[in-house]
Amino acid sequence: VTEFIFLGLSPSQKVQKVCFVIFLLLYTAIVLGNFLIAFTVTSSRSLGSPMYFFLSYLSFVEICYASTTAPRLISDLLAERKAISLWGCMTQVFFIHFFGGTEAFLLTVMAYDRYVAICKPLNYTNIMNRQACAFLMGAAWVGGFVHSLAQILLIFRLPFCGPNVIDHYFCDVLPLLRLACSDTVLTGLLIVANGGTLSVISFVILVASYVVILLHLRTRSSVGRRKALSTCGSHLTVVTLFFAPCIFIYLRPSTTLSADKLVAVFYTVITPLLNPVIYSLRNVDVKKAMKRLWVRTVKPEDR
């Protein structure tokens, strides 16, 4: 096998044309929305805390993550033959899990940042200094790379000698397992250990950390408690939207369901789209910084 053929989202040409318009608009909103957050954070002195430092990188990762699948999906919706080379398929698998794994570790880092800020406020600046933030950010990238490397090594060693039609709109480990010409039971279990179990453990750790934070907030004033709850609520929403579909997909490598493509659309397109919406609408500081940036760049005569 030198190439793979995608079946795409739907065999109907009319549905594909409608989907082309929808996903083109969604991908444009993903890029513009996340770029706006990253640009706002880097341009605003008021958003200089570690939380916003990590948020700007999360927005960058979201753009990269969506870009591994969305442009290909959009172009294939107008193509009669949706083909991708073997090397192109493996490259897509690598970058999907690289940016996805990086986002998972980055969300964990952001939860740790909130834990230190709320539970140890007096030592926050000492613990989350520039060196610590840079180290944690680098660790997230390295963790994503190691996770992705393990996934691609598991898939790359499989022989593909017969069927080459993928019932999906992008290359991923689970659809490729079904096309392999060898026993994939062990490989499937290793994928669960690397992907599914990692997602579950990370999600449990994140939820546990926010439970500790909520318990600690009982001693705070009503104003401080409300502000902390708003911030943690945004983080917990993003965490749930990201990990829930991943757990649903990667904890059962030996089976595929009809809902898999819909779930994949959710975590590759919808979740990156909701990230800027959640953080901009629920965060007062980000909204104020965006307004100041708008006045400073678009309406300089109003200053």
SVG drawing of the C-alpha trace seen along z (x, -y; Angstrom):
<svg xmlns="http://www.w3.org/2000/svg" viewBox="-27 -61 42 73">
<polyline fill="none" stroke="black" stroke-width="0.4" points="0.0,0.0 1.4,-3.4 -1.7,-5.5 -4.9,-5.5 -8.4,-6.6 -10.7,-8.5 -14.4,-7.9 -14.9,-11.3 -17.9,-12.5 -20.6,-11.7 -21.0,-10.2 -23.6,-12.8 -22.2,-15.6 -24.8,-18.1 -23.9,-17.3 -20.2,-17.7 -20.8,-21.1 -22.7,-22.3 -20.0,-20.9 -17.3,-22.7 -18.9,-26.1 -19.5,-25.2 -16.0,-23.8 -14.3,-26.6 -16.1,-29.2 -15.3,-27.1 -11.6,-26.8 -11.4,-30.5 -13.0,-31.3 -10.5,-28.9 -7.5,-30.6 -8.7,-34.1 -10.1,-33.5 -7.1,-31.7 -4.7,-34.2 -6.6,-37.1 -6.2,-35.6 -2.4,-34.9 -1.9,-38.4 -3.9,-40.0 -1.9,-38.2 1.5,-39.0 0.5,-42.7 -1.0,-43.4 1.0,-44.2 -2.0,-43.5 -1.9,-39.8 1.6,-39.1 0.8,-36.4 1.8,-32.7 -1.9,-31.8 -2.0,-34.0 1.4,-32.9 0.1,-29.3 -3.2,-30.5 -1.3,-32.1 0.5,-28.8 -2.7,-26.9 -4.2,-29.1 -1.2,-28.5 -1.4,-24.7 -5.1,-24.8 -4.4,-26.5 -1.7,-23.9 -3.9,-21.0 -6.9,-22.1 -4.6,-22.7 -3.5,-19.0 -7.0,-17.9 -9.2,-20.8 -7.5,-22.1 -7.3,-18.5 -11.0,-17.9 -12.0,-21.2 -10.1,-20.4 -11.3,-16.8 -15.0,-17.9 -14.6,-19.3 -12.5,-16.4 -13.8,-13.3 -10.9,-11.1 -9.8,-11.7 -6.3,-10.1 -3.3,-10.5 0.1,-9.0 1.5,-6.5 4.1,-9.0 1.5,-11.8 -0.8,-9.6 2.0,-8.8 2.9,-12.5 -0.7,-13.4 -0.8,-10.8 2.4,-12.1 1.3,-15.7 -2.2,-15.0 -0.9,-13.2 2.0,-15.6 -0.2,-18.6 -3.0,-16.7 -0.5,-15.3 1.0,-18.7 -2.4,-20.2 -3.2,-17.4 0.0,-18.1 -0.5,-21.9 -3.9,-21.7 -2.4,-19.7 0.3,-22.5 -2.5,-25.1 -4.3,-23.2 -1.1,-23.1 -0.7,-26.9 -4.3,-27.5 -3.6,-25.2 -0.5,-27.2 -2.2,-30.6 -5.3,-29.7 -3.9,-27.3 -0.4,-28.9 -0.9,-32.6 2.0,-33.9 4.5,-31.7 3.0,-31.9 5.5,-34.4 8.4,-32.3 7.1,-29.0 5.8,-30.1 8.7,-32.2 9.9,-32.6 12.3,-29.6 9.6,-27.4 7.1,-28.5 9.6,-27.9 10.4,-24.4 6.8,-23.4 6.1,-24.7 9.1,-22.7 8.0,-19.6 4.5,-19.8 6.1,-19.9 8.5,-17.1 5.6,-15.0 3.6,-15.6 6.5,-14.5 7.2,-11.3 3.5,-10.4 3.3,-11.0 6.6,-9.2 5.3,-6.1 2.0,-6.1 3.7,-6.5 6.2,-3.7 3.4,-1.4 1.6,-2.1 4.6,-2.4 5.7,1.2 2.4,2.6 2.2,4.1 -0.4,2.6 -0.7,5.0 -4.3,5.1 -7.3,2.8 -6.5,-0.9 -9.9,-2.6 -10.2,-4.5 -13.7,-5.1 -12.7,-8.5 -11.7,-12.0 -8.1,-11.8 -5.5,-9.3 -5.4,-8.1 -4.2,-5.0 -7.6,-3.3 -8.7,-3.3 -5.2,-2.2 -5.3,0.7 -8.3,2.1 -6.3,2.1 -3.2,3.9 -2.4,7.3 -1.3,8.8 -2.6,9.4 -3.1,6.1 -4.2,7.2 -0.9,6.3 -0.6,3.1 -4.1,2.1 -3.4,2.7 -0.3,0.6 -2.3,-2.2 -4.7,-2.0 -1.8,-2.2 -0.3,-5.2 -3.4,-7.1 -6.5,-6.0 -5.1,-5.3 -3.0,-8.6 -6.2,-10.5 -8.0,-8.9 -5.2,-9.4 -4.7,-13.1 -8.4,-13.8 -8.7,-12.2 -5.7,-14.2 -7.1,-17.4 -10.5,-16.9 -8.9,-16.0 -6.8,-19.1 -9.9,-21.3 -11.7,-19.5 -8.9,-20.4 -9.1,-24.0 -12.8,-24.2 -12.4,-22.8 -9.8,-25.4 -12.0,-28.2 -14.4,-27.7 -12.1,-29.9 -12.0,-32.7 -14.1,-35.9 -17.1,-35.9 -15.4,-38.2 -12.2,-36.1 -14.2,-32.9 -16.3,-34.1 -13.3,-35.2 -11.5,-32.0 -14.5,-29.9 -14.9,-31.8 -11.3,-31.1 -11.4,-27.5 -14.8,-27.0 -13.3,-28.1 -10.4,-25.7 -12.6,-22.8 -14.9,-23.3 -12.0,-23.2 -10.6,-20.1 -13.9,-18.3 -14.5,-19.2 -11.0,-18.0 -10.6,-14.8 -14.2,-13.3 -14.0,-12.7 -10.4,-11.4 -11.4,-8.9 -14.4,-7.8 -12.2,-7.2 -8.9,-5.8 -10.1,-3.5 -11.5,-0.9 -8.9,-0.4 -10.4,2.9 -13.8,1.5 -15.1,-1.5 -18.5,-3.0 -20.6,-5.0 -20.4,-8.0 -16.6,-8.1 -16.4,-10.6 -18.8,-12.9 -16.8,-12.7 -13.6,-13.3 -15.1,-16.4 -15.9,-17.6 -12.3,-17.2 -10.5,-18.3 -12.7,-21.3 -15.3,-22.2 -13.1,-22.1 -10.4,-24.4 -13.2,-26.7 -14.7,-26.9 -11.4,-27.6 -11.3,-31.4 -15.0,-31.7 -14.8,-30.2 -11.8,-32.2 -12.9,-35.5 -16.5,-35.4 -15.8,-34.1 -12.6,-36.1 -13.0,-39.8 -9.3,-40.6 -9.1,-39.1 -12.2,-41.1 -10.8,-44.3 -7.4,-43.7 -9.2,-43.0 -11.1,-46.3 -7.9,-48.2 -6.1,-46.5 -9.1,-47.4 -8.9,-51.1 -5.1,-51.2 -4.9,-49.5 -8.2,-50.1 -9.4,-53.3 -6.3,-55.4 -8.2,-58.6 -10.4,-57.8 -7.6,-57.8"/>
</svg>
